[in-house]
Amino acid sequence: MASLLPPSSLLSSSSSSSPSHSSRLPLLSSTARTYLALNRHRKLLRRRRYPICAAALDEFPVLGPPPSSEEMGGEVVASLKLKLLSAVSGLNRGLAASEEDLRIAEAAARELEAVGGVVDLTKDLDKLQGRWRLIYSSAFSSRTLGGSRPGPPTGRLIPITLGQVFQRIDILSKDFDNIVELQLGTPWPLPPIEATATLAHKFELVGTSNIKIKFEKTTVKPTGSFSQLPPFEVPRLPDALRPPSNTGSGEFEVTYLDADTRITRGDRGELRVFVVS
């Protein structure tokens, strides 16, 4: 058996040539360096006709080069995004959220925010462009359409049903529109009134991740059975009659942003999650 094993000089000569090779690859992980070293030993053993030793090396469970940090990061982000979407699914945008639901959604959002890092809209403002669908708002758990701000209540006793909620953002014109689909109950036998309300704003960037919006007008377009009716603008209350809490402006921070998911936190602590529509 001694004649079948490689002389010690074989391994020493192989190892003596490795420093110059490894010096050219200083960033390789230990797994990748092991992979390359064992492959070199296999070739040497086969070339010098030590098939048993080469076969023994073949039994090593050598893995391929490990995934890059970008690949690993992408997998982590995808997993945390799925976790967040799972946490808020079935909550009717937050209208049906319990205290436990709020806690779980908050924790999932913070995990994704931590992995995503700091948002810099001075560089990534173009990612805001487009139409976004609201899938969760912690403010809706107050059971009002205004969230933590004044707004009409929802529920079985009040004939207002909230449909889809969107944000339409144009980074060139600085338009920032909140679009809300509503259904208003009517006395029998009249059909319910369906409408889409568009709350038009202008926005500006504050710092690197904060957005300030300024209200301009509300336009309502009847849909469904009344879709033939033209849109109309809702008169705006004079500033003197407007409650102090309704200033017509607001500010929020974008805490996570990529090509299809956005997390924001409002100036009253509201957590909101959007996906590209």
N, C-alpha and C positions, 0 to 999 in steps of 0.2 A: 504493500500500500504506500510505502514511502515514495516509490518511484512515480506513483500516480499523483502525488501532491506537488504543487508548484514550489520550486525553491524559494527560500525567503528573499532571495535577491530580486525575484520577480515582483513581489509586492513592494519591496523597498524601491526598486527602480520606478515602479508605477507611481508610488507616492512622491518620489523625488521630483517627478515631472509635474505634479499637480499644483504646486504653488504658483508657477507662472500662469497656469490656466485659470486658477481660481482668482488670481489677482486681477484678471481681466473682467471678472464677474463679481465685483465686491458687493453687489446688491442682492444676490441670490439668497433665498432662504436656505436653512439647513436641509429641508426636504429636497429642494431642487439640487443642492450640491451632492447629496447622497445619490440621487437619481443619476446624475452625470457620472459620478465616480464608479458606481456599480456597472454602468454601461461600458465604461472604459476597461474595467477589469474583465468583463465578459469577452470583449473583443481580444484582449491580450491572451486570455486563457485558451480561446478557440484557435488563435493564430499559432500558439505554442503547443497545441495539441494536448490540452488537459480537459477533455470533454466532461469528466466527472465533476471537476471543480466548477466548470461553466454551468453544468446542470444544477449543481447545488446553489449557485447564485441565482439561477432562474426561479428557485423556490422562494426567494425573498419577495415579500409583498410590496414591491416598489411602486409608488404612486407617480403619476405624471407631475409635471411642474404645477405648483399650487396656483389657484386663481389670483388674478391681480387684485390690488386693493380697490380699484374701481368696480370690478365685478363683485367683490365681496360687499362693498358699500351698496351697490345696486340691489343685491339680494336682501340686505337688511332693510333698506327703505321700502322695497316692495312688500316685505313681510309686515312691517309696521303700518303701512298704508292699508293693507288688508285687515289688520287688527282694528284700526280705527273705523273703517267702513263697517265691519261686523258689529262694532260697539254701538254705532248709531242707527243701524238698520232696524226697521220696525218701530221706530220712535215717532213717526209722523212729523219729521223735521224738528223734533224736540217737544211737540205739543203733548205727547204721551209719556214723556220722560219722568221717571221717579227720581228721588234723591240718589238712589243707588246707581241708576242709569247715568245721571249727571256725573257722579264720581268716576265711573268706569270710562266714560267718554273723555273726561278731563285728563285722566291718567294716560290714555292711549294717545291723545293729542300731544301731551308733553313729551312722550317718548319720541314721536315723529319729529317734533320741533327740535329736540336735542340732537338727533342724528342729522337733520337737514342743515343745521348751523344757522348763522346769522344771515338774514335776508338783506340784500342791498339792491334796492330798486333803482338806484342811480345807474346800475349796470344792467339790471334785469327787468326794466320797466316793460319791455315788449312782452314779457310773459303774462302780464295782466290783460293784454288785449283779447277781446272776444266776449262770448256769452257764457256765463257761469251759472250753474244750478245749485241752489242752496239745498243741502241734504241734512243739515243739522244746525240748530241754534239753541244754545242753552237758555237764551232769553225767552223762548217760546214756552218753557216749562211754567211760566207765570200765567199761562192760559190766556194771554192777550196777544193780538197781532202786533202790538207795539213793543212787545218784549218788556225790557226794563223801563221803557218809556211809555207814556200814556197811549192807549190804543183800544179799539173795540174788543170786548171779550169774545171768546169762542166757546162752543159747547152745544149740547143738545137743546138747551133752553133758548139759545140765541141763534137765529137763522142765518148765520154767516159761516160758510165753509171755506177754509183756506185750501187753495190748489197749489200748483207749483210756484216757486219763487225763484226769480233769476236776477242776475246782475249783468248788465251790458256795459262794457267799458271800452271806450275809444281813447287810446293814449295820444292821438294827434289832436282831436278836437277837445280833449279833456272832458268829454261827456261821461257821466256815471249815472246810469238809470237803474233803479230798482223796479222790477216788473213783477206784479203780484196777480195771480189768477184767483178770482173770488166767485163764490156762488151765494146769492142772497135768497133766502126763503120768501115765499109769497103765499097769501091766502089761497086755499083751494077754491076753484080748480085751476088757478093760474099756474103756469110752469115757473120754476125757479129762474131767477135772473142771473145770468152768467156774464161776467165782465172781466176785463184785464185792465188793471190800474198801473200806470207808468209814472213813477215819481222821479222826475228829472232833476239831476244835480250836475254841478261842475266840480271837478276835483283838482287838488294840487298836492304835490309831494312835499312832505314835511320831514326833514332829516333824510335818513336812508331807508326807513321801512314803514313810516307812518303816512297815512292818506287822510287828508282833510276834505270833506265834501260840503258843498253849499247848496241848499235846496233852491230850485227855481220854480217848478210848477208840477201839478198833478193832472194827468190826462186819463180819462176813463173811456175805454172802447167796449161797448156791449158785444157779447159773443153769443153763441148758441141760438136760441129762438129769436133773439133780438139783434142778431148780427147785422141786419140791414140798417140799423140806426147808426148815425154818424158819431164819431168820438166827440167828447165834450171836455172842456177844461174845468176843473173844480176851482171855484173862487178861493183865493188865499185870504186867510184872516189878516186884518191889519195888525201891525206889530203891537199896538197898544192893547189889543184884545187877546193876543196869544199868551198862553201860560208861560211862566219863566222857564219851565223844563223843556219847552218846545221852541228852541232858538232857530230852527231851520238849518242848522249845520251840525256836523258831527265829525269825529275823528276816530280812526281805528289803526291798529298796527297789523301788518302782514307778518306773521310769525313763521309761516312755511309756504313755499311756492315752488312748483315745478310745472311741467308741461300740461298736467291734467288735474292737479289737486292744489287747493289753496286753503290755508287756515288763517283766520283773522281773529283778533281780540279787540273788542270795542272799548270805548272810553268809559264804559260802566262795567267792564269785566266780562262782557258777553263773548262766549266762544262760538265761532261759526266755522262750518266746514263746507267748502264748495268743490264741485267737480266741473270740468269742462262740459258744456252742453253740446 
